[in-house]
Amino acid sequence: MIFKIIDMHCTSCAISIDGDLEDTGKIKSSKTNYAKAVTEVEFDAKLISEEEIISIIRKTGYTAKIND
């Protein structure tokens, strides 16, 4: 699933998002692209919901929404 990320300022922001998502233990992989302002997250919907992923990104300091 791809999420649009708002408010990223640099590649360190992308690294922070990936780290916080992967630290949950519920994310298979997270690849955030600063230049495109998106993060691609591979996860098991039985373990974590899209809303929870958005909440984690929000706690990291960024706004996220499902990329249309």
C-alpha positions in Angstrom: 0.0 0.0 0.0 1.3 3.5 -0.8 0.8 6.4 1.5 1.2 10.0 0.6 3.5 11.8 3.1 3.1 15.5 3.8 5.6 17.7 5.7 8.8 15.8 5.0 11.8 18.1 4.8 14.7 15.8 4.0 15.9 12.2 3.6 16.3 11.9 7.4 12.5 12.3 7.6 12.1 9.3 5.3 14.5 7.3 7.4 12.6 8.2 10.6 9.3 7.1 9.1 10.7 3.8 8.0 12.4 3.1 11.3 9.3 3.9 13.3 7.1 1.7 11.1 9.5 -1.2 11.2 10.0 -0.9 14.9 6.3 -2.0 15.4 7.2 -5.5 14.4 4.0 -5.6 12.4 5.4 -4.2 9.1 7.1 -6.5 6.6 8.8 -3.6 4.8 8.6 0.2 4.5 10.3 2.2 1.8 9.9 6.0 2.0 10.9 8.1 -0.9 11.5 11.7 0.1 11.6 13.0 -3.5 8.2 11.5 -4.3 6.8 12.2 -0.8 5.4 8.6 -0.5 6.0 5.5 1.6 5.3 2.1 0.3 4.4 -0.3 3.1 4.1 -4.0 3.0 2.1 -5.4 5.9 -0.4 -8.0 7.0 -3.8 -6.5 7.5 -4.5 -9.1 10.2 -1.7 -7.5 12.3 -2.1 -3.8 11.6 -4.6 -1.6 9.9 -4.1 1.3 7.4 -5.4 3.7 10.1 -2.8 2.4 12.6 0.0 3.0 10.0 -1.2 6.5 9.5 -1.3 7.0 13.2 2.3 5.8 13.6 3.4 8.2 10.8 1.5 11.0 12.5 3.3 10.3 15.8 6.6 10.5 14.0 5.7 14.1 13.1 4.2 13.8 9.6 0.8 13.8 7.9 -0.1 10.7 5.9 -3.0 9.6 3.8 -3.7 6.7 1.5 -2.3 7.6 -2.0 -5.2 7.7 -4.5 
